[in-house]
Amino acid sequence: MKMKVLDGIIGILDQVQNEKSSATNKIEKLQSDLNRIQTEKANLEKEIQTLKSQLKEKERDDLPKEFLSKISELKNSEDFNQIYKFFEEISEKGNHKMMLKACEKELWKKENINGICRNVLHEASYNGNLKLVQSLIESGCDKEIRSKFGDSALFWASCSGNLEVVKYLYSIGADKDAKTNEGWTPLITASENDHLEVVKYLVSVGADKDAKNKYGCTPLMYASHNGHLEVVKYLISVGANKEAKDNNAFFR
């Protein structure tokens, strides 16, 4: 009787072991199938990405010959006004493919040669052409690119008081305290040029209200020196340092 019971238990254990082995095999097969599917999925995604890239490249190349010839012509030109006008026209048309191609060829990096050395993005920022600034950035232009003097797009927008461009550039991550080679920040140039709304906005997003350039001059000093009373009053109201000293009595 005991032997029969023992045999029964052994039989049950064997059955459990077989079922466990079968389940393990099924799990391993499912895992193998899952790995295969994931690999196929990754390969398909890679292929789709390649096809998308090829399609984008084809779309960029599928442009009028006259347009492509114009880019080549302007690449060899020093007529900055003509180059800037070319970008303005593309922006006005809203032709993203054309803008992509022009930026891809780095035509936008051409600078005016009147001593200021602004490129197309800098010029658009200075002129307050928000649509062109956005088109350039969306087409891959570097928002932080500097001139040989260290000026940024945000610096030029602040210099000329173009608040909407200033807001846009800051919204996409432009450095609010970027300094030129001589240490000028967007807030310093906005204060010097009496652009109160730009000053207020830059301060509101955390710009350094006591930043100094290489001469040791602050936004408040420039506003005071140039007689911009409202800017002076505002900077003092937000705690700008009234006792700051410049280097070598620059304003005295």
C-alpha positions as CSV (number, residue, x, y, z in Angstrom):
1,M,0.0,0.0,0.0
2,K,2.8,2.4,0.9
3,M,4.6,1.6,-2.3
4,K,1.5,2.5,-4.3
5,V,1.2,5.8,-2.5
6,L,4.8,6.5,-3.0
7,D,4.5,5.6,-6.7
8,G,1.6,7.9,-6.9
9,I,3.5,10.8,-5.4
10,I,6.4,10.1,-7.7
11,G,4.1,10.1,-10.6
12,I,2.6,13.4,-9.5
13,L,6.1,14.9,-9.1
14,D,7.1,13.7,-12.5
15,Q,4.0,15.2,-14.0
16,V,4.7,18.5,-12.3
17,Q,8.3,18.5,-13.4
18,N,7.2,17.8,-17.0
19,E,4.6,20.6,-16.9
20,K,7.2,22.9,-15.4
21,S,9.7,21.9,-18.2
22,S,7.0,22.5,-20.8
23,A,6.1,25.9,-19.4
24,T,9.8,26.8,-19.3
25,N,10.2,25.8,-22.9
26,K,7.1,27.9,-23.8
27,I,8.4,30.9,-21.9
28,E,11.8,30.6,-23.7
29,K,10.1,30.4,-27.0
30,L,7.9,33.4,-26.3
31,Q,11.0,35.3,-25.1
32,S,12.8,34.3,-28.3
33,D,9.8,35.4,-30.4
34,L,9.6,38.7,-28.5
35,N,13.3,39.4,-29.1
36,R,12.8,38.6,-32.8
37,I,9.8,40.9,-33.0
38,Q,11.7,43.7,-31.2
39,T,14.7,43.3,-33.5
40,E,12.4,43.4,-36.6
41,K,10.7,46.5,-35.1
42,A,14.0,48.3,-34.6
43,N,15.1,47.4,-38.1
44,L,11.8,48.7,-39.5
45,E,12.0,51.9,-37.5
46,K,15.6,52.4,-38.8
47,E,14.5,51.8,-42.3
48,I,11.5,54.2,-41.9
49,Q,13.9,56.9,-40.6
50,T,16.2,56.4,-43.5
51,L,13.4,56.7,-46.0
52,K,12.1,59.8,-44.2
53,S,15.6,61.3,-44.4
54,Q,15.9,60.4,-48.1
55,L,12.4,61.9,-48.7
56,K,13.4,65.2,-46.9
57,E,16.6,65.3,-48.9
58,K,14.7,64.8,-52.2
59,E,12.2,67.5,-51.2
60,R,15.0,69.9,-50.5
61,D,16.6,69.1,-53.8
62,D,13.3,69.3,-55.7
63,L,13.6,73.1,-56.0
64,P,13.7,75.4,-59.1
65,K,17.1,75.5,-60.8
66,E,16.8,79.3,-60.7
67,F,16.6,79.2,-56.9
68,L,19.6,76.9,-56.6
69,S,21.6,79.0,-59.0
70,K,20.7,82.1,-57.0
71,I,22.1,80.5,-53.8
72,S,25.3,79.7,-55.6
73,E,25.5,83.3,-57.0
74,L,24.9,84.8,-53.5
75,K,27.5,82.5,-51.9
76,N,30.1,84.3,-54.0
77,S,28.7,87.7,-53.4
78,E,29.6,90.4,-50.9
79,D,26.4,92.3,-51.4
80,F,24.9,91.7,-47.9
81,N,21.8,93.8,-48.6
82,Q,20.9,91.5,-51.6
83,I,21.5,88.4,-49.5
84,Y,19.3,89.7,-46.7
85,K,16.6,90.6,-49.1
86,F,16.8,87.1,-50.6
87,F,16.0,85.7,-47.1
88,E,13.3,88.2,-46.5
89,E,11.5,87.1,-49.7
90,I,11.8,83.4,-48.8
91,S,10.4,84.1,-45.4
92,E,7.5,86.2,-46.8
93,K,6.6,83.3,-49.1
94,G,6.6,80.9,-46.2
95,N,8.5,78.4,-48.3
96,H,10.1,76.2,-45.7
97,K,11.9,74.0,-48.3
98,M,13.7,77.0,-49.8
99,M,14.6,78.3,-46.3
100,L,16.0,74.9,-45.4
101,K,18.1,74.7,-48.5
102,A,19.4,78.3,-48.1
103,C,20.3,77.7,-44.5
104,E,21.8,74.3,-45.3
105,K,24.2,76.0,-47.7
106,E,25.1,78.4,-44.8
107,L,24.2,81.5,-46.8
108,W,22.7,83.0,-43.7
109,K,26.2,83.3,-42.1
110,K,27.2,85.9,-44.6
111,E,27.9,89.2,-42.8
112,N,27.6,92.8,-43.7
113,I,31.0,94.4,-44.1
114,N,30.3,97.9,-42.8
115,G,32.2,97.3,-39.6
116,I,29.3,95.8,-37.6
117,C,29.6,92.3,-39.0
118,R,26.0,91.2,-38.4
119,N,24.9,88.0,-40.2
120,V,21.4,87.5,-41.5
121,L,20.0,86.2,-38.2
122,H,21.6,89.2,-36.4
123,E,20.2,91.6,-38.9
124,A,16.7,90.2,-38.7
125,S,16.9,90.4,-34.9
126,Y,18.1,94.0,-35.0
127,N,15.4,94.9,-37.6
128,G,12.6,93.2,-35.5
129,N,11.7,90.8,-38.3
130,L,10.2,88.2,-36.1
131,K,8.9,86.0,-38.9
132,L,12.4,85.8,-40.5
133,V,14.1,85.2,-37.2
134,Q,11.7,82.3,-36.5
135,S,12.1,80.9,-40.1
136,L,15.9,80.9,-39.7
137,I,15.9,79.2,-36.3
138,E,13.4,76.6,-37.4
139,S,15.6,75.9,-40.4
140,G,18.6,75.1,-38.3
141,C,20.4,78.4,-37.7
142,D,22.3,78.6,-34.4
143,K,20.5,81.0,-32.1
144,E,23.7,81.7,-30.2
145,I,26.0,82.3,-33.2
146,R,28.3,85.3,-32.5
147,S,29.9,87.9,-34.7
148,K,33.6,88.5,-34.5
149,F,32.8,91.0,-31.8
150,G,30.9,88.5,-29.8
151,D,27.4,89.9,-30.4
152,S,24.5,87.5,-30.4
153,A,21.0,87.7,-31.9
154,L,19.5,88.5,-28.5
155,F,22.0,91.3,-28.0
156,W,21.0,92.9,-31.3
157,A,17.3,92.5,-30.6
158,S,17.8,94.2,-27.2
159,C,20.0,96.9,-28.7
160,S,17.2,98.0,-31.0
161,G,14.4,97.5,-28.6
162,N,12.5,94.7,-30.5
163,L,10.7,93.2,-27.5
164,E,8.9,90.4,-29.5
165,V,12.1,89.1,-30.9
166,V,13.7,89.3,-27.5
167,K,10.9,87.3,-26.0
168,Y,11.0,84.7,-28.8
169,L,14.8,84.2,-28.6
170,Y,14.6,83.8,-24.8
171,S,11.7,81.4,-25.1
172,I,13.9,79.0,-27.3
173,G,16.8,79.1,-24.8
174,A,18.9,82.1,-25.9
175,D,21.4,83.1,-23.2
176,K,19.9,86.2,-21.5
177,D,23.3,87.2,-20.1
178,A,25.5,86.4,-23.1
179,K,28.4,88.8,-23.1
180,T,30.1,90.4,-26.1
181,N,33.9,90.4,-26.4
182,E,33.9,93.7,-24.4
183,G,31.5,92.3,-21.8
184,W,28.2,93.9,-22.9
185,T,25.0,92.0,-22.1
186,P,21.6,92.4,-23.7
187,L,20.5,94.3,-20.6
188,I,23.4,96.7,-20.7
189,T,22.7,97.6,-24.4
190,A,18.9,97.8,-23.8
191,S,19.5,100.2,-20.8
192,E,22.0,102.3,-22.8
193,N,19.5,102.7,-25.6
194,D,16.5,103.6,-23.4
195,H,14.4,100.4,-24.3
196,L,12.4,100.3,-21.0
197,E,10.1,97.4,-22.0
198,V,13.0,95.3,-23.0
199,V,14.8,96.2,-19.8
200,K,11.8,95.2,-17.8
201,Y,11.4,91.9,-19.6
202,L,15.1,90.9,-19.3
203,V,15.0,91.7,-15.6
204,S,11.8,89.7,-15.2
205,V,13.4,86.6,-16.6
206,G,16.4,86.9,-14.3
207,A,19.0,88.9,-16.3
208,D,21.8,90.2,-14.2
209,K,20.9,93.8,-13.4
210,D,24.4,94.5,-12.1
211,A,26.3,92.9,-14.9
212,K,29.5,94.8,-15.8
213,N,31.3,95.1,-19.1
214,K,35.1,95.3,-19.4
215,Y,35.0,98.9,-18.4
216,G,33.2,98.0,-15.1
217,C,30.0,99.8,-16.3
218,T,26.5,98.5,-15.3
219,P,23.1,98.9,-17.0
220,L,22.3,101.6,-14.4
221,M,25.4,103.5,-15.2
222,Y,24.7,103.7,-18.9
223,A,21.0,104.6,-18.3
224,S,22.1,107.4,-15.9
225,H,24.9,108.7,-18.2
226,N,22.5,108.9,-21.2
227,G,19.7,110.5,-19.2
228,H,17.2,107.7,-19.5
229,L,15.2,108.6,-16.4
230,E,12.5,105.9,-16.6
231,V,15.1,103.2,-17.1
232,V,17.1,104.6,-14.1
233,K,14.0,104.7,-11.9
234,Y,13.0,101.1,-12.8
235,L,16.5,99.6,-12.3
236,I,16.7,101.3,-8.9
237,S,13.3,100.0,-8.0
238,V,14.4,96.4,-8.6
239,G,17.5,96.8,-6.5
240,A,20.3,97.7,-9.0
241,N,23.4,98.6,-7.2
242,K,23.6,102.5,-7.0
243,E,27.0,102.3,-5.4
244,A,28.7,100.3,-8.1
245,K,32.0,101.7,-9.4
246,D,33.4,101.6,-12.9
247,N,37.0,101.2,-13.9
248,N,39.2,104.2,-14.0
249,A,36.3,106.7,-13.7
250,F,35.0,105.8,-17.1
251,F,32.0,108.2,-16.8
252,R,33.8,110.9,-14.8
